Amino acid sequence: MRSIAIYGKGGIGKSTLASNIAYALSKFGLKVLLIGCDPKSDSTINIIGKHIPSLLDIMKTNKNPSIDMFLFKGSNNISCIEIGGPEPGIGCAGRGIIVGVNYIFKNLNINDYDFIIFDVPADIVCGGLAIVVKEKYAEGVIIVTSDDFMSIYAANNICRGLNTIRVNAFGILYNKSTKNGIKYVEKFSRKVNLPIIGIIPYSEEIISANKMMKTVIEVYPNSNISNIIKSISLSILNIKEGRIPNWLSINELEEIFYENS
């Protein structure tokens, strides 16, 4: 059984990539479990085609829910769970992940699956968000970033957190790539000593598929973007080991964006 956690800045496209990678892996014949760890509970929407009840919402009225109450099957028989989170301004999302993940692994036979993907919100500055990798529920992390400063800033925070807790990262997924922006991601990749394992261009097909609440591979199976995601998914499947990343000071991070650096 293999497992990864996908981290990155909010809005960077983690959930879209997580669902598409899950779908691609399922098409390779693997039994896949996708676990959404975002309070918005939208990680699995492109697999199921709608929002599903979150585990934490169910646990408000049933402290010991059965598996069939929070585990749902979607496209190509992918299993999906949304952990959910507290209402805005109330409670701690990280604490919710701790409760949810512990309950899932206590009650679900994880060895039934070939590959598990955790879609984790934001960066790793909150200790609760790190529980997935800190407690070895996932083997390591894939960091999603774009080429703007705040995306790379968040990616650097994740690297710093992983370095602190001594957890491996497998590499970087560069999403919504641009011709001029790739140099910034490449500089960051070299400085933190993590490979870029995939480059995903801006795609109207992905936007269209998202509006249908489906993966792009399902809607446009022979498109260039679908082939890119399939190739990236195969690379992820074949990764043998990760590495503890370096991290940069704010001055080093800013220097990435200087034209003469």
MARSE-746481 format. One line per 2 residues: number of its first residue (from 0); their letters; for each residue z, x, y of N, C-alpha, C. Coordinates in steps of 0.2 Angstrom, whole numbers, plus 5000, padded with zeros to 4 digits. Layout:
NUM = A = Z X Y Z X Y Z X Y | ...
This chain:
0 = MR = 5000 5004 4994 5000 5000 5000 5000 5004 5006 | 4996 5003 5011 4995 5006 5017 4998 5002 5023
2 = SI = 5000 5005 5028 5002 5001 5034 5002 5005 5040 | 5000 5002 5046 4999 5005 5052 5002 5000 5058
4 = AI = 5004 5003 5063 5006 4999 5069 5002 5001 5075 | 4999 4996 5078 4995 4996 5084 4999 4995 5090
6 = YG = 4999 5000 5094 5002 5000 5101 4998 5001 5107 | 4999 4999 5113 4995 5000 5119 4998 4996 5124
8 = KG = 4995 4997 5130 4997 4993 5136 4995 4986 5135 | 4999 4981 5138 4997 4974 5137 4990 4973 5140
10 = GI = 4986 4969 5137 4980 4967 5140 4974 4972 5138 | 4976 4977 5134 4971 4982 5133 4966 4980 5127
12 = GK = 4968 4975 5124 4964 4973 5118 4966 4974 5111 | 4973 4975 5111 4976 4977 5104 4975 4971 5099
14 = ST = 4976 4965 5101 4976 4960 5097 4969 4958 5094 | 4964 4959 5099 4957 4958 5097 4955 4963 5092
16 = LA = 4957 4970 5093 4955 4975 5088 4959 4974 5082 | 4966 4972 5082 4970 4972 5076 4966 4966 5072
18 = SN = 4964 4961 5074 4962 4955 5070 4955 4957 5067 | 4951 4961 5071 4944 4963 5069 4945 4968 5064
20 = IA = 4950 4973 5065 4951 4978 5059 4953 4975 5053 | 4958 4970 5054 4960 4966 5048 4955 4963 5044
22 = YA = 4950 4960 5048 4944 4956 5045 4940 4961 5041 | 4938 4967 5045 4934 4972 5042 4937 4975 5035
24 = LS = 4943 4976 5035 4947 4979 5029 4947 4973 5023 | 4947 4967 5025 4947 4962 5020 4940 4962 5017
26 = KF = 4935 4963 5021 4928 4963 5019 4927 4969 5014 | 4931 4974 5015 4930 4980 5010 4934 4978 5003
28 = GL = 4937 4972 5003 4940 4970 4996 4947 4971 4996 | 4950 4972 5002 4957 4974 5002 4961 4967 5004
30 = KV = 4967 4967 5001 4972 4961 5002 4976 4963 5009 | 4975 4960 5014 4977 4962 5021 4982 4957 5023
32 = LL = 4988 4960 5026 4993 4956 5030 4993 4958 5037 | 4992 4953 5042 4992 4955 5049 4999 4952 5052
34 = IG = 5003 4956 5055 5009 4954 5058 5009 4954 5065 | 5009 4949 5069 5009 4949 5076 5016 4950 5078
36 = CD = 5018 4955 5083 5024 4956 5085 5025 4954 5093 | 5020 4951 5095 5020 4949 5102 5023 4942 5104
38 = PK = 5028 4941 5109 5030 4935 5110 5025 4929 5111 | 5019 4931 5114 5014 4926 5115 5011 4923 5108
40 = SD = 5013 4927 5103 5011 4924 5096 5003 4923 5096 | 4999 4928 5098 4992 4927 5098 4988 4932 5095
42 = ST = 4992 4936 5091 4989 4942 5087 4984 4939 5082 | 4986 4933 5079 4982 4931 5073 4977 4925 5074
44 = IN = 4976 4924 5081 4973 4918 5082 4965 4918 5080 | 4962 4924 5080 4955 4925 5078 4954 4925 5071
46 = II = 4960 4925 5067 4960 4925 5060 4961 4918 5058 | 4966 4914 5061 4967 4908 5059 4963 4902 5063
48 = GK = 4961 4904 5069 4957 4899 5073 4961 4895 5077 | 4968 4896 5077 4973 4892 5082 4979 4896 5082
50 = HI = 4984 4894 5086 4991 4897 5086 4994 4894 5080 | 4998 4899 5077 5002 4896 5071 5010 4897 5073
52 = PS = 5014 4893 5070 5021 4893 5072 5024 4900 5071 | 5028 4902 5075 5031 4909 5075 5037 4909 5071
54 = LL = 5039 4914 5067 5045 4915 5063 5051 4913 5067 | 5052 4916 5073 5058 4915 5077 5059 4908 5080
56 = DI = 5053 4905 5081 5054 4898 5083 5056 4894 5077 | 5054 4895 5071 5056 4891 5065 5063 4893 5064
58 = MK = 5065 4899 5065 5072 4901 5064 5077 4897 5068 | 5075 4895 5074 5079 4891 5078 5082 4885 5075
60 = TN = 5079 4882 5070 5081 4876 5067 5082 4877 5060 | 5080 4883 5057 5081 4884 5050 5082 4892 5049
62 = KN = 5088 4893 5048 5090 4900 5048 5087 4904 5042 | 5085 4901 5037 5083 4904 5031 5076 4901 5029
64 = PS = 5071 4901 5033 5065 4898 5031 5062 4901 5025 | 5058 4897 5021 5054 4899 5015 5048 4902 5018
66 = ID = 5045 4907 5013 5039 4910 5015 5033 4906 5017 | 5033 4900 5014 5027 4896 5016 5028 4893 5023
68 = MF = 5033 4893 5026 5034 4890 5032 5032 4895 5038 | 5031 4902 5036 5029 4906 5042 5023 4911 5040
70 = LF = 5021 4910 5033 5015 4914 5031 5009 4910 5031 | 5004 4911 5034 4998 4907 5034 4992 4911 5032
72 = KG = 4987 4908 5029 4981 4911 5026 4975 4909 5031 | 4971 4914 5033 4965 4913 5037 4959 4916 5034
74 = SN = 4954 4918 5039 4948 4920 5037 4948 4925 5031 | 4944 4924 5026 4943 4929 5021 4950 4930 5017
76 = NI = 4954 4925 5017 4960 4926 5014 4965 4931 5017 | 4965 4932 5023 4969 4937 5026 4976 4933 5028
78 = SC = 4982 4936 5026 4988 4933 5027 4990 4935 5034 | 4993 4930 5037 4995 4931 5044 5003 4928 5046
80 = IE = 5006 4932 5050 5013 4930 5052 5013 4932 5059 | 5016 4927 5063 5018 4929 5070 5026 4929 5070
82 = IG = 5028 4934 5073 5036 4934 5074 5038 4930 5080 | 5034 4931 5085 5036 4927 5091 5041 4931 5095
84 = GP = 5044 4927 5100 5049 4930 5104 5053 4925 5108 | 5058 4927 5112 5061 4922 5117 5057 4919 5122
86 = EP = 5060 4914 5125 5057 4912 5131 5057 4917 5137 | 5052 4916 5141 5052 4921 5147 5058 4921 5151
88 = GI = 5061 4927 5152 5067 4928 5156 5074 4927 5152 | 5073 4925 5145 5079 4924 5141 5078 4928 5135
90 = GC = 5083 4932 5133 5083 4936 5127 5079 4943 5128 | 5078 4946 5122 5075 4952 5122 5069 4952 5116
92 = AG = 5063 4954 5118 5058 4954 5114 5059 4959 5108 | 5061 4965 5110 5063 4970 5105 5068 4968 5100
94 = RG = 5073 4964 5102 5078 4962 5097 5075 4957 5093 | 5070 4952 5095 5067 4948 5091 5063 4951 5086
96 = II = 5059 4956 5087 5056 4960 5082 5060 4963 5077 | 5066 4965 5079 5070 4968 5074 5072 4962 5069
98 = VG = 5074 4957 5072 5076 4951 5067 5071 4949 5063 | 5065 4948 5066 5059 4945 5062 5056 4950 5057
100 = VN = 5056 4956 5058 5053 4961 5054 5058 4962 5048 | 5064 4962 5049 5069 4963 5044 5069 4957 5039
102 = YI = 5068 4951 5042 5068 4945 5038 5062 4945 5033 | 5056 4947 5036 5050 4947 5033 5050 4952 5027
104 = FK = 5053 4958 5028 5053 4963 5023 5058 4961 5017 | 5063 4957 5019 5068 4955 5014 5066 4950 5010
106 = NL = 5061 4946 5012 5059 4940 5009 5052 4940 5006 | 5048 4944 5008 5041 4944 5006 5040 4950 5002
108 = NI = 5036 4949 4997 5034 4955 4992 5029 4959 4995 | 5030 4964 4999 5026 4968 5003 5021 4971 4998
110 = ND = 5023 4973 4992 5018 4977 4988 5013 4972 4985 | 5013 4966 4987 5007 4962 4985 5001 4963 4989
112 = YD = 5002 4967 4995 4996 4969 4999 4994 4976 4999 | 4987 4977 5000 4984 4983 5001 4985 4986 5007
114 = FI = 4985 4982 5013 4985 4985 5019 4989 4980 5024 | 4994 4983 5028 4997 4979 5033 4996 4982 5040
116 = IF = 4995 4977 5044 4994 4979 5051 4999 4976 5056 | 5003 4979 5060 5007 4977 5065 5004 4977 5071
118 = DV = 5004 4972 5075 5001 4972 5082 5007 4971 5086 | 5009 4977 5090 5015 4977 5094 5014 4977 5101
120 = PA = 5018 4974 5105 5016 4973 5112 5018 4979 5116 | 5015 4980 5122 5016 4985 5127 5017 4992 5124
122 = DI = 5022 4996 5128 5023 5003 5125 5030 5003 5122 | 5032 5009 5120 5038 5010 5116 5044 5011 5120
124 = VC = 5044 5010 5126 5050 5012 5130 5056 5007 5128 | 5055 5002 5125 5061 4997 5122 5062 4999 5115
126 = GG = 5068 5001 5113 5070 5003 5106 5068 4998 5101 | 5068 4992 5103 5067 4986 5098 5060 4986 5096
128 = LA = 5055 4988 5101 5048 4988 5099 5046 4994 5095 | 5051 4999 5094 5050 5005 5090 5052 5004 5083
130 = IV = 5055 4998 5082 5058 4997 5075 5053 4997 5069 | 5047 4995 5071 5042 4995 5066 5041 5002 5063
132 = VK = 5041 5007 5067 5039 5014 5064 5046 5018 5063 | 5051 5016 5067 5057 5020 5067 5060 5019 5060
134 = EK = 5060 5012 5057 5062 5011 5051 5057 5011 5045 | 5051 5014 5047 5046 5016 5042 5043 5009 5039
136 = YA = 5043 5004 5042 5039 4998 5040 5032 5000 5040 | 5030 5004 5045 5023 5006 5046 5023 5014 5045
138 = EG = 5018 5016 5042 5017 5023 5041 5017 5027 5047 | 5014 5024 5052 5012 5028 5059 5009 5023 5063
140 = VI = 5007 5026 5069 5004 5022 5075 4997 5024 5076 | 4993 5019 5078 4987 5020 5082 4988 5017 5089
142 = IV = 4986 5022 5094 4987 5020 5101 4980 5018 5104 | 4980 5012 5107 4974 5009 5110 4975 5010 5117
144 = TS = 4970 5013 5120 4969 5014 5128 4963 5013 5130 | 4962 5012 5137 4956 5012 5140 4956 5018 5144
146 = DD = 4952 5019 5150 4951 5025 5153 4954 5024 5160 | 4958 5019 5162 4961 5019 5168 4968 5022 5168
148 = FM = 4971 5023 5174 4977 5027 5174 4983 5024 5171 | 4983 5017 5172 4989 5014 5169 4989 5013 5161
150 = SI = 4983 5012 5159 4982 5012 5151 4984 5019 5148 | 4982 5024 5151 4983 5031 5149 4991 5032 5150
152 = YA = 4994 5030 5156 5001 5031 5157 5005 5027 5151 | 5003 5021 5149 5006 5018 5144 5005 5022 5137
154 = AN = 4999 5024 5136 4998 5028 5130 5003 5034 5130 | 5003 5037 5136 5008 5043 5136 5015 5041 5135
156 = NI = 5017 5036 5137 5024 5033 5136 5025 5032 5128 | 5020 5030 5125 5020 5029 5118 5021 5036 5114
158 = CR = 5017 5040 5117 5017 5047 5114 5024 5050 5115 | 5027 5049 5121 5034 5052 5122 5039 5048 5117
160 = GL = 5038 5042 5116 5043 5038 5112 5042 5041 5105 | 5036 5042 5102 5035 5044 5096 5038 5051 5095
162 = NT = 5037 5055 5100 5039 5062 5099 5047 5062 5099 | 5050 5058 5103 5057 5057 5103 5060 5055 5096
164 = IR = 5057 5050 5093 5060 5048 5087 5056 5051 5081 | 5052 5056 5082 5049 5060 5077 5045 5055 5072
166 = VN = 5040 5052 5075 5036 5047 5071 5029 5049 5072 | 5025 5049 5067 5018 5051 5067 5013 5046 5070
168 = AF = 5008 5048 5074 5003 5044 5076 4996 5047 5072 | 4992 5042 5071 4986 5043 5067 4980 5045 5072
170 = GI = 4980 5043 5078 4975 5044 5083 4975 5039 5088 | 4969 5039 5092 4968 5035 5098 4962 5031 5097
172 = LY = 4962 5024 5099 4956 5020 5099 4955 5019 5107 | 4949 5021 5109 4947 5021 5116 4943 5014 5116
174 = NK = 4946 5009 5119 4943 5002 5120 4940 5002 5127 | 4935 4997 5127 4931 4996 5133 4929 5002 5137
176 = ST = 4926 5007 5133 4923 5013 5135 4918 5013 5141 | 4918 5018 5145 4913 5018 5150 4910 5025 5150
178 = KN = 4904 5026 5153 4901 5032 5153 4905 5037 5157 | 4908 5035 5163 4912 5040 5167 4919 5041 5165
180 = GI = 4921 5036 5161 4929 5036 5159 4930 5040 5153 | 4925 5042 5149 4927 5045 5143 4930 5052 5144
182 = KY = 4928 5055 5149 4931 5062 5150 4939 5062 5151 | 4941 5056 5154 4949 5056 5155 4952 5055 5148
184 = VE = 4949 5050 5144 4952 5049 5137 4952 5056 5133 | 4946 5059 5134 4945 5065 5130 4950 5071 5132
186 = KF = 4952 5071 5139 4957 5076 5141 4964 5074 5139 | 4965 5068 5139 4972 5065 5137 4972 5067 5129
188 = SR = 4967 5065 5125 4967 5066 5118 4969 5074 5117 | 4966 5078 5120 4967 5085 5119 4974 5087 5121
190 = KV = 4976 5085 5126 4983 5087 5129 4989 5084 5124 | 4988 5078 5121 4993 5076 5117 4992 5077 5110
192 = NL = 4986 5081 5108 4985 5083 5102 4984 5077 5097 | 4980 5072 5099 4979 5067 5095 4971 5066 5095
194 = PI = 4968 5064 5089 4961 5063 5089 4959 5056 5091 | 4953 5056 5094 4950 5049 5096 4947 5047 5089
196 = IG = 4949 5042 5086 4947 5039 5080 4942 5034 5080 | 4941 5032 5086 4936 5026 5087 4934 5025 5095
198 = II = 4928 5024 5097 4926 5022 5103 4923 5015 5103 | 4926 5010 5107 4923 5003 5107 4921 5002 5114
200 = PY = 4914 5000 5114 4911 4999 5121 4913 4992 5123 | 4913 4990 5130 4913 4984 5132 4908 4979 5128
202 = SE = 4910 4973 5126 4905 4969 5122 4905 4962 5124 | 4900 4959 5126 4899 4952 5127 4900 4948 5120
204 = EI = 4898 4951 5115 4899 4948 5108 4906 4947 5107 | 4911 4952 5108 4918 4951 5107 4921 4946 5111
206 = IS = 4919 4945 5118 4921 4940 5122 4919 4933 5120 | 4913 4933 5117 4910 4926 5115 4914 4924 5108
208 = AN = 4915 4929 5104 4919 4927 5098 4926 4925 5099 | 4929 4929 5104 4936 4927 5106 4936 4920 5109
210 = KM = 4931 4918 5112 4931 4911 5115 4931 4906 5109 | 4928 4908 5103 4928 4904 5097 4934 4904 5093
212 = MK = 4938 4909 5095 4944 4910 5091 4942 4913 5084 | 4938 4918 5084 4935 4921 5078 4934 4928 5079
214 = TV = 4934 4932 5074 4932 4939 5075 4925 4940 5076 | 4923 4946 5079 4916 4947 5081 4912 4948 5075
216 = IE = 4915 4951 5069 4912 4953 5063 4910 4946 5060 | 4914 4941 5060 4913 4935 5057 4907 4931 5061
218 = VY = 4907 4931 5068 4902 4928 5072 4895 4932 5072 | 4896 4938 5073 4890 4943 5074 4890 4948 5069
220 = PN = 4889 4947 5062 4891 4952 5057 4886 4958 5057 | 4880 4957 5060 4875 4962 5060 4874 4966 5067
222 = SN = 4879 4964 5071 4878 4967 5078 4880 4974 5078 | 4878 4978 5083 4880 4985 5084 4888 4985 5085
224 = IS = 4891 4981 5089 4898 4981 5089 4902 4980 5083 | 4899 4975 5079 4903 4974 5072 4902 4980 5068
226 = NI = 4896 4983 5068 4895 4990 5064 4900 4995 5066 | 4901 4995 5073 4906 5000 5076 4913 4999 5073
228 = IK = 4915 4993 5073 4922 4991 5071 4923 4992 5063 | 4918 4991 5060 4918 4992 5052 4919 4999 5051
230 = SI = 4915 5003 5055 4915 5011 5054 4922 5013 5056 | 4925 5011 5061 4932 5013 5063 4937 5011 5058
232 = SL = 4936 5005 5055 4941 5002 5050 4941 5007 5044 | 4935 5009 5042 4934 5013 5036 4937 5020 5038
234 = SI = 4937 5022 5044 4940 5029 5046 4948 5028 5045 | 4950 5022 5048 4957 5021 5047 4960 5021 5040
236 = LN = 4956 5017 5036 4958 5017 5029 4958 5024 5026 | 4954 5028 5028 4953 5035 5025 4958 5040 5028
238 = IK = 4962 5038 5033 4966 5043 5036 4972 5045 5031 | 4973 5051 5030 4978 5054 5025 4984 5055 5028
240 = EG = 4985 5058 5034 4991 5059 5037 4990 5059 5045 | 4996 5058 5048 4996 5058 5056 5000 5065 5058
242 = RI = 5001 5065 5065 5005 5070 5068 5009 5068 5073 | 5015 5071 5075 5019 5069 5080 5016 5071 5087
244 = PN = 5014 5067 5091 5010 5069 5097 5014 5073 5102 | 5011 5076 5106 5014 5079 5113 5014 5073 5118
246 = WL = 5017 5075 5123 5017 5070 5129 5017 5074 5135 | 5015 5071 5141 5014 5074 5147 5019 5072 5153
248 = SI = 5020 5076 5157 5024 5075 5163 5019 5070 5168 | 5022 5067 5173 5018 5063 5177 5013 5067 5181
250 = NE = 5015 5074 5183 5011 5078 5186 5005 5080 5181 | 5006 5081 5175 5001 5083 5170 4996 5077 5169
252 = LE = 4999 5071 5169 4995 5065 5168 4991 5064 5174 | 4993 5065 5180 4989 5064 5186 4983 5069 5186
254 = EI = 4985 5075 5184 4980 5080 5184 4973 5078 5180 | 4974 5074 5175 4969 5072 5171 4963 5069 5175
256 = FY = 4965 5065 5180 4961 5061 5184 4958 5065 5190 | 4960 5072 5191 4957 5076 5196 4951 5078 5194
258 = EN = 4946 5078 5198 4939 5080 5196 4938 5087 5195 | 4943 5091 5198 4942 5098 5197 4947 5101 5192
260 = S = 4950 5096 5188 4955 5099 5183 4951 5100 5176
